[in-house]
């Protein structure tokens, strides 16, 4: 049995950023954490793409401070099913982030008094053989006294569709200045190898532009498509979102 090239992540945020930069293709990725000054919940999400259809996307922020993907050039859009979705939504103090339409599943579950885990237990990886792209999701809770979050990955075992795995990682007490990150893929390949191991810790910053620049520059310029940073002020509940689109 052969295994893909490994990009080693550990508890050192500096080396983890270097490992992310060394990864030719992480696919989509998300980060949740708390600002160094302790005043904000931070969420970061990016998309990468290898195909024309995947690269033909931008992020768009609507009047509700939700973010959705849309085609940059509608004439080049061939299959919207797995690339057009809301990566960012919120409901009261719950802030949802994901790489697909499971955002809606989570949002509707919360509206009906169910949990993040309840929602994702109804879902599995994306139906895109032979990759069976993992669904990565996160939810953060913001209040003046508490910031916690949970990350999840739904994936197939070694790209075998009959084996669906669901992993949840709970961070009940956030660490100022640090976030936890998870990506869809461990590296480039054919088929693409799913992310494995625990979410890795990264440094995040008080300044929204510094967060944008740090993680945009950590992605392969040939495959990066769009990146967003969302900051939720814990005292005022104000939401600030900054978007960087390649197109």
C-alpha positions in Angstrom: 0.0 0.0 0.0 1.4 3.4 -1.0 0.7 6.6 0.8 0.8 10.2 -0.5 3.6 12.7 0.2 3.1 13.9 3.7 3.1 17.6 4.8 3.8 17.3 8.5 1.7 19.5 10.9 2.3 19.7 14.6 1.7 22.2 17.5 4.1 24.8 16.1 2.1 27.4 14.1 5.2 28.7 12.3 6.2 25.3 10.9 2.6 24.6 10.1 2.4 27.7 7.9 5.5 26.5 6.1 4.0 23.1 5.6 0.8 24.7 4.1 3.0 26.8 1.7 4.9 23.6 0.7 1.6 21.9 -0.2 1.1 22.1 -4.0 -2.7 21.7 -3.6 -4.7 21.8 -0.4 -8.0 22.3 -2.2 -10.4 24.1 0.1 -9.5 25.0 3.6 -11.0 26.6 6.7 -9.7 28.1 10.0 -11.5 29.1 13.1 -9.8 30.9 16.1 -9.6 33.9 18.3 -7.8 37.2 17.7 -4.6 37.8 19.7 -6.4 40.7 21.6 -9.2 38.3 22.5 -11.8 40.6 21.0 -12.9 38.7 17.9 -13.9 35.3 16.6 -12.1 34.8 13.3 -13.0 32.5 10.5 -11.0 32.1 7.3 -12.0 30.1 4.2 -10.3 29.6 0.8 -11.0 27.7 -2.3 -8.6 26.3 -4.9 -9.2 24.7 -8.2 -7.4 22.7 -10.9 -10.2 22.6 -13.5 -11.6 25.6 -15.5 -15.0 25.0 -13.8 -13.4 25.1 -10.3 -11.3 28.2 -11.1 -14.2 30.1 -12.5 -15.5 31.3 -9.1 -15.5 34.4 -6.9 -16.9 35.1 -3.4 -19.8 37.5 -3.1 -21.0 39.0 0.2 -24.7 39.8 0.5 -26.7 42.2 2.6 -27.1 39.6 5.5 -23.3 39.2 5.8 -23.6 35.8 4.3 -21.0 34.8 1.6 -21.8 32.8 -1.5 -19.8 31.6 -4.4 -20.8 32.5 -7.9 -19.4 32.0 -11.4 -17.0 34.7 -12.6 -17.9 34.0 -16.2 -21.4 32.5 -16.5 -20.6 31.3 -20.0 -17.9 29.0 -18.7 -20.0 27.4 -15.9 -20.5 23.8 -16.8 -21.6 22.1 -13.5 -22.8 24.3 -10.6 -23.8 21.4 -8.3 -20.6 21.3 -6.2 -19.1 24.7 -6.7 -22.0 27.2 -6.0 -22.9 27.4 -2.4 -22.8 29.5 0.8 -19.5 29.0 2.6 -20.5 31.5 5.3 -23.8 31.9 7.2 -24.7 32.8 10.8 -27.7 32.3 13.0 -27.7 34.5 16.2 -24.4 33.8 17.9 -23.6 30.7 15.8 -21.3 31.2 12.9 -21.2 28.5 10.2 -18.4 27.9 7.7 -18.1 25.0 5.2 -16.9 24.0 1.8 -20.3 23.0 0.3 -24.1 22.9 0.6 -23.9 21.3 4.0 -23.9 25.0 5.2 -27.6 24.8 4.5 -28.0 21.5 6.4 -26.3 23.0 9.5 -28.3 26.3 9.3 -31.6 24.5 9.0 -30.7 22.1 11.9 -29.9 25.0 14.2 -33.2 26.7 13.2 -35.0 23.5 14.4 -33.1 23.1 17.7 -30.7 20.5 16.5 -26.9 20.5 16.7 -24.0 20.9 14.3 -23.2 17.2 14.7 -26.9 16.2 14.2 -26.8 18.0 10.8 -23.6 16.5 9.6 -24.5 13.0 10.7 -27.0 13.2 7.8 -24.3 14.0 5.2 -21.2 12.4 3.8 -18.4 13.3 1.3 -19.0 14.8 -2.1 -20.2 12.6 -4.9 -17.2 13.3 -7.2 -15.4 10.0 -7.9 -12.6 9.1 -7.8 -11.7 11.9 -5.3 -14.8 11.8 -3.1 -13.8 15.2 -1.9 -14.3 15.6 1.9 -16.8 18.0 3.3 -15.1 20.2 5.8 -17.2 22.3 8.2 -16.9 24.4 11.3 -19.1 26.3 13.7 -18.0 29.0 16.1 -20.0 30.4 19.1 -19.4 34.0 20.1 -20.4 35.8 23.3 -18.7 38.4 25.5 -17.5 35.7 27.8 -16.9 32.7 25.7 -15.6 31.7 22.3 -15.6 28.0 21.3 -15.7 26.2 18.1 -16.0 22.7 16.4 -14.4 21.5 13.2 -15.6 18.5 11.2 -14.5 16.4 8.2 -16.7 13.9 6.4 -14.6 11.7 4.1 -14.3 8.3 2.5 -11.7 5.8 3.8 -8.9 5.7 1.3 -11.2 6.9 -1.5 -13.5 3.9 -1.1 -17.1 5.1 -1.4 -18.6 2.3 0.8 -16.8 3.6 3.9 -17.9 7.0 5.1 -16.0 8.5 8.0 -17.2 11.4 10.2 -14.8 13.2 12.5 -15.5 16.0 14.9 -13.0 18.2 16.8 -14.2 20.3 19.7 -12.4 23.3 21.0 -14.4 24.5 23.9 -11.9 27.2 25.0 -10.3 29.3 22.2 -6.6 30.4 22.5 -6.0 34.1 21.7 -3.8 34.4 18.6 -4.3 30.8 17.4 -6.7 29.0 15.1 -7.3 25.5 14.0 -7.2 24.7 10.3 -8.4 21.8 8.2 -8.2 21.3 4.4 -9.9 19.0 2.0 -6.7 17.4 0.5 -3.4 16.4 2.0 -1.5 17.0 -1.2 -1.9 16.9 -4.9 -2.5 13.6 -6.7 -4.8 11.5 -8.8 -7.0 10.7 -7.1 -6.6 13.5 -4.6 -5.7 12.1 -1.2 -8.1 13.3 1.6 -6.8 15.3 4.6 -5.9 13.0 7.5 -4.8 13.7 11.0 -6.1 16.3 13.4 -6.7 20.0 12.5 -3.4 21.9 12.7 -2.8 25.1 14.7 -1.9 28.3 12.9 -1.2 31.9 14.0 -3.9 34.5 13.3 -3.9 38.2 13.7 -5.9 41.2 15.0 -5.7 42.9 11.6 -8.0 41.5 8.9 -5.7 42.5 6.0 -2.8 40.7 7.7 -4.9 37.5 7.9 -5.8 37.9 4.2 -2.2 38.4 3.1 -0.8 35.7 5.3 -3.0 32.9 4.1 -3.4 34.0 0.5 0.4 34.0 0.1 0.5 30.5 1.7 -1.5 29.1 -1.2 -0.2 27.9 -4.6 -0.6 30.8 -7.0 -1.5 28.4 -9.8 -4.5 26.9 -8.0 -5.7 29.5 -5.5 -9.1 31.0 -6.4 -10.6 33.0 -3.6 -10.1 33.6 0.2 -12.2 35.4 2.8 -11.7 36.4 6.4 -14.6 37.0 8.7 -14.2 38.7 12.1 -17.0 38.9 14.7 -16.5 41.5 17.5 -17.4 39.7 20.7 -18.7 42.8 22.5 -20.7 44.5 19.7 -21.6 41.4 17.6 -20.5 43.4 14.5 -19.4 41.3 11.6 -16.5 42.4 9.2 -15.8 40.4 6.1 -12.9 40.9 3.7 -12.7 39.0 0.4 -9.8 38.4 -2.0 -10.8 37.0 -5.4 -8.2 35.9 -8.0 -10.6 36.9 -10.8 
